[in-house]
Structure formats: structure tokens, C-alpha cells
């Protein structure tokens, strides 16, 4: 006779495993703690998480041991912040604990004001913060207009994998869309190996399989590719063809968030990125306003004078 563990036992053990995995991926430097000379534990120690969350070490240890203890929403909130959970991970934490999130739209703590300032200062180089699931957690003005208008999308759709297979503007910007999409799907499969049981990953996979026949065909190949930089061409809707080098800088262990940049590989691309940054950061004008006697139509700039400069879209022959 097979004995089935109660649902509460399963949840407690899932919660314990989840907390442990998130603790082990964070370095002390990420949360402002000294590394010290003798550190055998991957990531943070339990007492460090307890200190950051303002809870007792014994109590937190019991939580990771799946002991039957009650956890308040306030403590879960403190743990989510201490462990730098993104919005999907935070939702998963509260679901495992069987508790309602008092602030479900809290900002992602891994994107600090300082990190956002770094993104902004990198302009005109397009840059963003991504997690291993390809969610776009933060971005600068140039990246926000590089492949599509990210500001116009709901947060749940700001995912590179989702956009690559479903968003017409994003797809039109990729010169080698089939090859790029095959590559990102293979990277996603490699990354997902460590997250097979996590609802956010399974939900994204199910959503893609339901929406995109192309994704289903690529996913069925079971291809796996590791993370790494590469050069690519992007056909921006406003400034034309861009030749860029895609680079990643991890903000912690490789499974965590990373800073992604698109560095121009020639002077023409740099000049066009500067144009794109000006377009992305200029004030939104009313539809009836005119610049140099020409009407300004929202954010569309084809062949118009904007802020004293004429911006031309490249003809198809030019790109």
C-alpha cells in the first residue's frame, strides 16, 4: 500500500528546498556582507539570511528543515527581499507558504536604484537586467526601443523568449530570426534543467507551446546551448541596421540575474544608437504639435525633424 504525504508536508519540503536553492545562489557581496576567509557554504549562510531578514537563526533553520511552523506574510516579505527574489519567485514563495502577499507588486530587490543608474549611464549602449528565465527586469531608454516598445507592454510580456516567438515588432527587428530563436530556445532548455519543478518556468513553457507553432517545433529538437556572447544584426524600426556584440555580465552566480549589453561594433552603429537614445528620451509631444513646421506623430519619427535634427529611416535597400 502506497502512503501519500499530506499536501502540507509536500509544500513545507518544497518551501525548504526553494529557500535553500535561493540562499545558495547569492554571494555575500550582493547583499553588502563581507566574504571572510573561510567560506565553505555556497552563497549565503543561514545565519546571514536570518540577519538580513531580522528573524532568529534557529527559526530560519527550522524553516529550511521543513519543520511545521507558522510563517507570517511580513516574514515572507522580509525573506523575499533578503534573497533578492524577482516577482515570479516572490509569488512562488508565498504560494508555497500558503499565504497572501501583502505587496504583490513590490519592485524586484535585485534591481537596485544604483543598478538602474548604471543602466541609464551606459546609454546609448542598449542594456538591461535579465534573469535566467529571460524576464527583462529593468532596462535603459535605448534598450526599451531597440527591438520593440517595451514601455507599451505589460510586465508579464517583457520576456525575451516570449517576445522572440510572439511579438511582430521584435521578430521584424531580428535579421536572422530563425537562427536567433533556435539559439534562445536552446539556452532556455539548458537553464530550465535547474528549475523543472518551478511554476513560473512551467507556466512560461506552457504559454509558449500554446501560442507558437514555431516554438513547439524548435522545442521538440531538444537542443541545448550554454550562455555566451555573440555578434548580431538588428534592424531597428527607427534608425536602421545595427551591428552589435551581445555580452553578459553576471551579477552573482551564473543562474542568477545578469547585465546584458549590446555594444556597437562600428561607428555607424554607434551614431545610430545615439539617434535612438535621443528619440527614446525626448519628451512626448501632443499629436497636434509641430517641429520645424512638420507635424510630430506620437513617437514616430520617419523622415521628421526631432529636437532640431532630421532622423531618416533607412530604405529596405539600405538594410
C-alpha positions as CSV (number, residue, x, y, z in Angstrom):
1,X,0.0,0.0,0.0
2,X,1.4,3.4,-1.0
3,X,1.2,6.2,1.5
4,X,0.7,9.7,0.1
5,X,2.2,12.6,2.1
6,X,-0.3,15.3,3.1
7,X,-0.3,18.4,0.9
8,X,1.0,20.5,3.8
9,X,4.1,18.2,4.1
10,X,4.8,18.5,0.4
11,X,4.5,22.3,0.5
12,X,6.8,22.6,3.5
13,X,9.5,20.5,1.8
14,X,9.1,22.4,-1.4
15,X,9.4,25.7,0.5
16,X,12.5,24.4,2.3
17,X,14.2,23.3,-1.0
18,X,13.2,26.6,-2.6
19,X,14.7,28.8,0.2
20,X,17.9,26.7,0.2
21,X,18.4,27.0,-3.5
22,X,17.9,30.8,-3.5
23,X,20.2,31.2,-0.5
24,X,23.0,29.3,-2.2
25,X,22.9,31.4,-5.4
26,X,23.6,34.7,-3.6
27,X,27.0,35.9,-2.8
28,X,27.8,37.9,0.3
29,X,28.9,40.8,-1.8
30,X,25.5,41.1,-3.4
31,X,23.9,41.9,-0.1
32,X,26.7,44.0,1.4
33,X,28.3,41.4,3.6
34,X,32.0,40.6,3.8
35,X,33.0,37.3,2.3
36,X,35.5,36.3,5.0
37,X,38.4,34.0,4.7
38,X,36.8,30.6,5.4
39,X,33.6,30.1,3.5
40,X,32.7,26.6,2.5
41,X,29.0,27.3,2.1
42,X,27.9,28.2,-1.5
43,X,26.2,31.5,-1.4
44,X,24.9,32.9,2.0
45,X,25.0,31.1,5.3
46,X,21.7,30.5,7.2
47,X,22.7,32.9,9.9
48,X,23.3,35.6,7.3
49,X,19.8,35.2,5.8
50,X,18.4,35.3,9.3
51,X,20.3,38.5,10.0
52,X,19.2,40.2,6.7
53,X,15.5,39.1,7.4
54,X,15.6,40.1,11.1
55,X,14.5,36.6,12.2
56,X,16.1,34.1,14.6
57,X,18.7,31.7,13.2
58,X,17.1,28.7,14.8
59,X,13.7,29.7,13.4
60,X,15.1,30.1,9.9
61,X,17.0,26.8,10.2
62,X,13.7,25.1,11.1
63,X,12.1,26.6,8.0
64,X,14.8,25.1,5.8
65,X,14.4,21.8,7.6
66,X,10.6,21.8,6.7
67,X,9.6,21.9,10.3
68,X,5.9,22.6,11.0
69,X,6.0,26.2,11.9
70,X,3.8,29.2,11.0
71,X,5.3,32.0,8.8
72,X,3.7,35.4,8.7
73,X,3.3,37.5,5.5
74,X,5.7,40.1,7.0
75,X,8.4,37.5,7.5
76,X,7.9,36.1,4.0
77,X,8.2,39.6,2.6
78,X,11.5,40.1,4.6
79,X,12.8,36.8,3.2
80,X,11.9,37.7,-0.3
81,X,13.8,40.9,0.0
82,X,16.8,39.3,1.6
83,X,17.0,36.6,-1.0
84,X,16.6,39.1,-3.9
85,X,13.6,37.3,-5.3
86,X,12.1,38.6,-8.6
87,X,8.3,38.9,-8.9
88,X,7.7,35.3,-10.1
89,X,9.9,33.9,-7.4
90,X,8.2,36.0,-4.8
91,X,4.8,34.8,-5.9
92,X,6.1,31.2,-5.7
93,X,7.4,31.8,-2.2
94,X,4.0,33.0,-0.9
95,X,2.2,30.2,-2.7
96,X,4.4,27.5,-1.1
97,X,3.8,29.1,2.3
98,X,0.0,29.3,1.7
99,X,0.0,33.0,2.4
100,X,-1.4,36.1,0.7
101,X,1.3,38.6,-0.5
102,X,0.6,42.0,1.2
103,X,2.5,43.8,-1.6
104,X,2.2,41.6,-4.7
105,X,3.6,44.3,-7.0
106,X,6.7,45.1,-4.9
107,X,9.7,46.1,-7.0
108,X,12.4,43.5,-7.7
109,X,15.1,43.9,-5.0
110,X,17.8,42.6,-7.3
111,X,17.4,45.8,-9.4
112,X,18.5,48.5,-7.0
113,X,18.4,52.2,-7.8
114,X,22.2,52.0,-8.3
115,X,21.8,49.3,-10.9
116,X,19.2,51.3,-12.7
117,X,21.6,54.3,-12.7
118,X,24.3,52.0,-14.2
119,X,21.9,51.0,-17.0
120,X,21.0,54.7,-17.7
121,X,24.6,55.8,-17.7
122,X,25.5,53.1,-20.2
123,X,23.4,54.8,-22.8
124,X,23.5,55.0,-25.8
125,X,24.6,51.4,-25.4
126,X,21.4,49.3,-25.0
127,X,21.4,47.5,-21.7
128,X,19.0,45.5,-19.5
129,X,18.9,43.3,-16.4
130,X,17.6,39.8,-17.2
131,X,17.1,36.7,-15.0
132,X,17.9,33.2,-16.2
133,X,14.2,32.8,-17.4
134,X,14.8,35.7,-19.8
135,X,12.4,38.1,-17.9
136,X,13.5,41.7,-18.6
137,X,13.7,43.1,-15.0
138,X,15.0,46.6,-15.9
139,X,16.4,48.4,-19.0
140,X,17.6,51.7,-20.2
141,X,16.0,54.0,-22.8
142,X,17.9,52.7,-25.8
143,X,17.1,49.0,-25.0
144,X,13.5,50.0,-24.4
145,X,13.2,50.9,-28.1
146,X,15.8,48.5,-29.6
147,X,13.5,45.7,-30.7
148,X,10.1,46.9,-29.8
149,X,8.5,49.4,-27.5
150,X,8.9,47.7,-24.1
151,X,7.2,50.5,-22.2
152,X,4.0,49.7,-24.1
153,X,4.0,46.1,-23.0
154,X,2.6,44.7,-19.7
155,X,5.3,43.5,-17.3
156,X,4.3,39.8,-17.8
157,X,5.1,40.1,-21.5
158,X,8.6,41.6,-21.0
159,X,10.3,38.3,-21.6
160,X,12.8,37.8,-24.4
161,X,11.8,34.3,-25.2
162,X,8.1,35.2,-25.3
163,X,8.7,38.3,-27.5
164,X,11.0,36.4,-29.9
165,X,8.3,33.9,-30.8
166,X,5.1,36.1,-30.5
167,X,5.8,39.8,-30.9
168,X,5.7,41.0,-34.5
169,X,7.8,44.1,-33.9
170,X,10.5,42.2,-32.0
171,X,10.6,39.5,-34.7
172,X,10.8,42.1,-37.5
173,X,13.9,43.6,-35.8
174,X,15.8,40.3,-35.9
175,X,17.7,39.9,-39.2
176,X,18.3,36.2,-38.6
177,X,15.1,35.5,-36.7
178,X,15.0,31.7,-37.2
179,X,18.6,31.2,-36.0
180,X,18.3,33.6,-33.1
181,X,15.1,31.9,-31.9
182,X,16.6,28.5,-32.2
183,X,19.5,29.6,-30.1
184,X,17.5,31.3,-27.4
185,X,15.2,28.2,-27.1
186,X,18.3,26.0,-26.7
187,X,19.7,28.3,-24.0
188,X,16.3,28.3,-22.2
189,X,16.2,24.5,-22.2
190,X,19.7,24.4,-20.7
191,X,18.7,26.9,-18.0
192,X,15.5,25.2,-17.2
193,X,17.2,22.0,-16.1
194,X,17.7,23.5,-12.7
195,X,14.1,24.8,-12.4
196,X,11.9,22.0,-13.7
197,X,9.5,22.0,-10.8
198,X,9.1,25.8,-10.5
199,X,5.7,27.1,-11.6
200,X,6.9,30.2,-13.2
201,X,9.2,28.2,-15.6
202,X,6.5,25.7,-16.3
203,X,3.9,28.4,-16.9
204,X,6.1,30.2,-19.4
205,X,6.8,27.0,-21.3
206,X,3.1,26.1,-21.4
207,X,2.3,29.6,-22.6
208,X,4.8,29.4,-25.4
209,X,3.7,26.0,-26.5
210,X,0.1,27.1,-26.7
211,X,0.8,30.3,-28.6
212,X,3.6,29.4,-31.1
213,X,3.9,26.6,-33.5
214,X,7.4,27.7,-34.3
215,X,8.4,27.3,-30.7
216,X,6.8,23.8,-30.5
217,X,8.9,22.8,-33.5
218,X,12.1,24.2,-32.1
219,X,11.5,22.9,-28.6
220,X,10.9,19.3,-29.9
221,X,14.6,19.3,-31.2
222,X,15.9,19.1,-27.5
223,X,18.8,21.3,-28.4
224,X,20.9,22.7,-25.6
225,X,23.3,25.7,-25.8
226,X,25.3,27.4,-23.0
227,X,25.3,31.1,-22.3
228,X,27.7,33.2,-24.2
229,X,28.1,36.4,-26.2
230,X,27.7,36.7,-29.9
231,X,27.5,39.4,-32.6
232,X,24.2,40.1,-34.3
233,X,22.5,42.4,-36.7
234,X,19.3,44.2,-35.6
235,X,17.1,46.2,-38.0
236,X,15.7,48.9,-35.7
237,X,12.4,50.4,-36.9
238,X,13.6,54.0,-36.3
239,X,17.3,54.2,-37.2
240,X,18.1,51.2,-39.4
241,X,20.6,48.4,-39.4
242,X,22.7,48.0,-36.2
243,X,25.8,45.7,-35.9
244,X,26.1,44.8,-32.2
245,X,28.0,42.5,-29.8
246,X,25.8,40.8,-27.2
247,X,27.6,40.5,-23.9
248,X,26.6,39.2,-20.4
249,X,27.9,40.3,-17.0
250,X,26.5,38.1,-14.2
251,X,25.5,39.9,-11.1
252,X,26.1,36.8,-9.0
253,X,26.2,33.1,-9.8
254,X,25.5,32.3,-13.4
255,X,22.0,31.0,-12.6
256,X,21.0,34.5,-11.3
257,X,20.4,37.9,-12.9
258,X,22.8,39.3,-15.4
259,X,23.6,42.6,-17.0
260,X,23.1,42.3,-20.8
261,X,24.7,44.9,-23.1
262,X,24.6,45.4,-26.9
263,X,27.9,47.1,-27.8
264,X,28.2,48.8,-31.2
265,X,30.8,47.2,-33.5
266,X,31.3,50.2,-35.8
267,X,31.0,54.0,-35.8
268,X,27.9,54.0,-37.9
269,X,26.1,51.8,-35.4
270,X,27.2,54.0,-32.5
271,X,25.9,57.1,-34.3
272,X,22.6,55.3,-34.9
273,X,22.3,54.3,-31.3
274,X,22.9,57.9,-30.3
275,X,20.0,58.8,-32.5
276,X,17.8,56.1,-31.0
277,X,18.6,57.3,-27.5
278,X,17.6,60.8,-28.3
279,X,14.3,59.5,-29.8
280,X,13.7,57.3,-26.8
281,X,14.3,60.1,-24.2
282,X,12.7,63.1,-25.9
283,X,9.5,64.4,-24.3
284,X,6.3,63.1,-25.7
285,X,4.7,65.8,-27.8
286,X,1.0,66.3,-28.3
287,X,-0.3,64.9,-31.6
288,X,-1.1,68.4,-33.0
289,X,2.3,69.9,-32.1
290,X,4.8,70.7,-34.9
291,X,8.6,70.7,-35.1
292,X,10.3,72.8,-37.8
293,X,6.8,73.2,-39.3
294,X,6.3,69.4,-39.6
295,X,3.7,67.5,-37.5
296,X,5.1,65.2,-34.9
297,X,3.0,62.0,-34.7
298,X,3.4,60.4,-31.3
299,X,6.8,58.6,-31.2
300,X,7.0,58.0,-34.9
301,X,10.0,59.8,-36.4
302,X,10.4,58.6,-40.0
303,X,11.9,61.5,-42.0
304,X,10.9,64.1,-39.5
305,X,12.8,66.8,-37.7
306,X,13.0,66.0,-34.0
307,X,14.8,68.2,-31.5
308,X,16.5,70.1,-34.3
309,X,17.8,67.0,-36.1
310,X,16.4,65.2,-39.1
311,X,16.0,61.4,-38.5
312,X,15.6,59.2,-41.5
313,X,14.5,55.6,-41.6
314,X,16.8,53.5,-43.9
315,X,15.1,52.3,-47.0
316,X,14.9,48.5,-47.4
317,X,17.7,48.6,-49.9
318,X,20.0,50.2,-47.3
319,X,19.5,47.4,-44.8
